[in-house]
């Protein structure tokens, strides 16, 4: 197959390109050209443009069997790409998010009800306005983006809703905070009592599943997260400790205390969601599993993410992507973590 990957230079795109090439497909990447590709993908065709300004000229006059749309948040981006590629790609795979769901109060999270848009004009939104909203607009705009793709490719699209994407190449620190923190040793604040569920998917498993579905001609909606078997937060932390830092001491801290102290789930303590929001870590992946989703052992994701972190630590700050530089820092500072541990109820 001849595959177009929109984005392609972030976390999932390089893994998608590698997997596609390993299966004999031809790959074209479309992006802004601001982030260097890994050396092993230096020979892959790249087309440059800017979806924020509607510059899709590089796509003109070309045809592909499949388009995988990775980075779209805004309905205007989805509309413009779908218009530009209508009649010139055989199948469209749109990467959305589980954040589109309107009701996440109880598991399993799935279904057709999505967040309503409550702004003035969704087509006037920009990434700056999304950030300014604290990403409160994110789910609703993704849902509208899904609808744009469905309008143009009603019988030839797959809408994929991933959860947290992790693994080597993840610059967000939303998962890699924990390998970094465990490696530092000492007493490590672990939120809750360890029984809460947790879900995430290694970007390489996500990429492989995308390509296999492209080959199979899959259509419809799929939640995509993992692991295949339920995982608790306590089991995740124990694996991190046992694999990376046996000398570290995990200290479970009551979530009510953490919330009362203003500790922000997901940002101050990445991956963690309090029990009132825990259904977002209980998303149904039955359709994806039935369609062949496989997830690698947790130990592999942990060790290879940690190895990637070590490589990154050797790089100077000016090698980070522009998008990575804009992201807010996540995780507790050492000083705040120590204070929370010292003052915790015993």
C-alpha positions in Angstrom: 0.0 0.0 0.0 0.9 3.6 -0.5 0.4 5.3 2.9 0.1 9.0 3.8 0.8 9.9 7.5 -0.3 13.3 8.5 2.1 14.4 11.3 4.6 11.7 11.3 7.4 13.4 13.3 5.9 13.2 16.8 5.5 10.2 19.1 3.4 7.8 17.0 4.3 8.8 13.5 7.8 7.4 13.4 6.6 4.1 14.9 3.8 3.9 12.3 6.3 4.6 9.5 8.7 1.9 10.7 6.0 -0.7 11.0 4.6 0.1 7.6 8.1 -0.1 6.0 8.7 -3.4 7.7 5.6 -4.8 6.0 6.6 -3.6 2.5 4.5 -0.5 2.3 5.4 2.9 0.8 5.2 5.8 3.2 4.9 9.6 2.8 4.9 11.9 5.8 3.2 15.3 5.8 4.3 17.8 8.5 5.7 21.3 9.1 9.3 20.1 8.8 10.2 21.6 12.2 11.1 18.3 13.9 13.9 16.1 12.6 13.1 12.5 11.8 15.0 9.8 13.6 18.1 8.8 11.5 16.6 5.4 10.5 13.7 7.3 8.7 15.9 9.9 6.9 15.1 8.4 3.5 11.3 8.5 3.9 9.5 11.0 1.6 8.4 14.1 3.4 5.9 16.7 2.2 5.8 20.0 4.1 2.9 22.3 4.8 1.1 23.9 7.7 -2.4 22.8 8.7 -2.7 25.8 11.1 -2.7 28.1 8.1 -4.5 25.8 5.7 -1.3 25.2 3.6 -1.9 21.8 2.1 -0.5 22.6 -1.4 2.1 19.8 -1.1 -0.8 17.2 -1.2 -2.1 18.4 -4.6 -2.1 16.0 -7.5 -1.1 12.9 -5.3 -3.1 9.8 -4.4 -2.7 7.3 -1.6 -4.4 4.1 -0.6 -4.6 5.1 3.1 -4.3 8.3 5.1 -3.5 8.2 8.8 -4.3 11.5 10.5 -2.4 11.8 13.8 -2.2 15.4 15.0 -5.6 16.9 14.3 -7.3 18.7 17.2 -9.2 21.4 15.4 -12.3 20.9 13.2 -10.9 23.3 10.6 -7.8 21.0 10.2 -10.0 17.9 9.8 -12.2 19.8 7.3 -9.4 21.1 5.2 -7.5 17.7 5.1 -10.7 15.8 4.3 -11.6 18.2 1.5 -8.1 18.1 0.0 -7.9 14.3 0.1 -11.5 13.4 -0.8 -11.4 11.1 -3.9 -7.6 10.8 -3.6 -7.3 8.4 -0.7 -9.0 5.1 -0.4 -9.3 5.0 3.3 -9.0 7.5 6.2 -7.9 6.6 9.7 -8.5 9.4 12.1 -6.7 9.4 15.5 -9.1 10.9 18.1 -9.1 10.5 21.9 -11.2 9.0 24.7 -11.6 12.6 25.9 -14.5 13.0 23.4 -16.8 11.0 25.7 -19.5 13.0 27.4 -20.1 10.6 30.3 -17.1 9.2 32.1 -18.7 8.7 35.5 -18.9 4.9 35.4 -17.2 2.1 33.5 -17.0 0.9 30.9 -16.5 4.1 28.9 -17.8 3.7 25.4 -20.7 4.6 23.1 -22.0 7.4 20.9 -22.5 10.3 23.4 -19.7 12.9 22.9 -18.9 16.2 24.5 -20.9 19.1 23.1 -19.0 22.2 21.9 -19.9 25.2 24.1 -17.9 27.9 22.4 -18.9 30.5 19.8 -17.4 29.1 16.6 -15.5 25.8 16.5 -13.9 26.7 13.2 -12.4 29.8 14.7 -10.6 27.9 17.4 -6.8 27.7 17.4 -4.4 25.7 19.4 -3.7 28.9 21.4 -7.4 29.1 22.4 -7.4 25.4 23.3 -4.4 25.9 25.5 -6.0 29.0 27.0 -9.0 27.0 28.0 -6.8 24.6 29.9 -7.7 22.0 27.3 -11.4 22.1 28.4 -12.3 22.5 24.7 -10.1 19.5 23.6 -12.7 16.7 23.7 -15.5 18.6 22.1 -13.3 19.8 19.2 -11.9 16.3 18.7 -15.5 15.1 18.4 -16.3 17.7 15.8 -13.1 16.7 13.9 -14.3 13.1 13.9 -17.6 14.3 12.3 -15.8 16.2 9.6 -13.9 13.0 8.5 -17.1 11.0 8.6 -18.8 13.5 6.3 -16.1 13.1 3.6 -15.4 9.4 4.1 -18.7 8.0 5.4 -18.0 4.3 4.4 -14.2 4.4 4.3 -13.0 5.8 7.7 -12.0 4.4 11.0 -12.2 6.6 14.0 -9.6 5.5 16.7 -9.9 6.9 20.2 -6.7 6.2 22.1 -6.1 6.7 25.8 -2.8 7.8 27.2 0.0 7.0 24.7 3.4 6.2 26.2 6.8 4.7 25.4 10.1 5.7 23.8 9.8 9.1 22.1 7.2 10.5 24.5 8.2 14.1 25.2 5.2 15.0 27.3 6.5 13.4 30.5 3.0 12.1 31.3 4.3 8.6 31.8 8.1 9.1 31.9 7.8 11.2 35.0 7.6 8.0 36.9 10.7 6.2 35.6 12.6 9.5 36.1 11.2 9.8 39.7 11.8 6.2 40.7 15.4 6.4 39.4 16.1 9.3 41.8 15.3 6.9 44.7 14.3 7.8 48.2 10.6 8.0 49.3 8.3 8.2 46.3 4.8 9.6 46.8 2.3 7.1 45.3 -1.2 8.4 45.2 -4.1 6.3 46.6 -4.0 2.8 48.0 -2.8 1.2 44.8 -6.1 -0.4 43.9 -7.2 2.1 41.3 -7.3 1.0 37.7 -4.9 2.5 35.1 -4.8 2.3 31.3 -2.3 3.4 28.7 -0.9 2.0 25.5 2.7 1.8 24.1 2.9 3.9 21.0 4.5 1.0 19.1 1.5 -1.3 19.9 -0.8 1.5 18.8 1.2 2.0 15.5 1.2 -1.7 14.7 -2.6 -2.0 15.3 -3.2 1.1 13.0 -1.3 -0.4 10.2 -2.9 -3.9 10.5 -6.3 -2.2 10.4 -5.3 -0.2 7.3 -4.4 -3.5 5.7 -7.7 -5.1 6.7 -9.8 -2.2 5.6 -11.4 -1.7 9.0 -14.0 0.9 9.5 -16.0 2.2 12.5 -15.1 3.3 16.0 -12.5 1.8 18.2 -11.2 2.7 21.7 -7.5 2.0 21.8 -5.7 1.6 25.1 -4.3 -1.1 27.3 -3.0 -3.3 28.6 -5.1 -6.2 27.4 -5.6 -7.4 31.0 -6.6 -5.0 33.8 -3.8 -3.2 35.6 -3.8 -1.4 38.9 -1.9 1.7 39.8 -0.1 -0.3 42.6 1.0 -3.0 40.2 2.3 -0.3 37.8 4.3 1.4 40.5 5.6 -1.9 41.8 6.8 -2.8 38.3 8.5 0.5 37.9 10.3 0.2 41.3 11.3 -3.5 40.9 12.5 -2.9 37.3 14.3 0.4 37.7 15.0 1.3 41.3 14.6 -1.5 43.9 16.0 0.8 46.5 13.2 3.3 46.2 10.4 3.3 48.8 6.9 3.7 47.6 4.7 5.6 50.1 1.0 5.4 49.5 -0.8 8.7 50.3 -4.5 9.1 50.7 -6.2 10.7 47.7 -8.5 12.9 49.8 -5.5 14.5 51.5 -3.8 15.0 48.1 -6.9 16.7 46.6 -7.3 18.9 49.7 -3.7 20.0 49.3 -4.4 21.1 45.7 -2.5 18.3 44.0 -3.7 18.1 40.5 -4.3 14.6 39.1 -2.7 13.9 35.7 -0.4 16.9 35.9 1.2 17.1 39.4 1.0 13.3 39.5 0.9 12.0 36.0 -1.2 8.9 35.1 -3.2 9.1 38.4 -6.9 9.9 38.4 -8.9 10.0 41.6 -11.7 7.5 42.0 -14.4 10.1 40.9 -12.7 10.1 37.5 -11.3 6.5 37.5 -13.8 5.4 34.7 -11.4 7.0 32.2 -9.0 4.3 33.1 -11.7 1.7 32.5 -12.4 2.2 28.8 -13.8 -0.7 26.9 -11.3 -2.0 24.3 -13.3 -5.1 23.4 -13.6 -4.0 19.7 -9.9 -3.3 19.4 -9.0 -6.7 21.0 -11.4 -8.5 18.7 -9.7 -6.7 15.8 -6.3 -8.0 16.8 -4.9 -5.5 19.3 -1.9 -6.9 21.2 0.0 -5.1 24.0 3.6 -5.8 24.9 4.7 -6.7 28.5 4.7 -3.7 30.9 8.4 -4.4 31.8 9.4 -3.8 28.2 7.6 -0.4 28.0 9.1 0.6 31.3 12.7 -0.4 30.6 12.7 1.0 27.0 11.1 4.3 28.1 13.8 4.6 30.8 16.5 3.9 28.3 15.1 6.6 26.0 15.0 9.0 28.9 18.7 8.4 29.5 19.5 9.1 25.9 17.5 12.3 26.0 19.3 13.5 29.1 22.5 13.5 27.1 21.0 15.9 24.5 21.1 19.7 24.9 17.9 21.6 25.3 18.1 23.1 21.8 17.5 19.7 20.3 14.0 19.4 21.7 11.1 20.0 19.4 9.4 23.4 19.4 6.1 21.7 20.5 7.9 19.9 23.4 9.4 23.3 24.6 5.9 24.8 24.8 4.4 22.0 27.0 3.9 22.9 30.6 6.1 21.0 33.1 4.4 18.0 34.8 5.1 16.3 38.1 5.7 17.4 41.6 8.9 19.3 42.4 11.2 17.5 44.9 10.4 20.2 47.5 6.7 19.9 47.2 6.7 16.1 47.2 8.8 16.1 50.4 6.4 18.5 52.1 3.4 16.5 51.1 5.1 13.3 52.5 6.1 15.0 55.7 2.6 16.4 56.4 0.5 13.4 55.3 -2.0 11.8 57.7 -0.5 8.7 59.3 
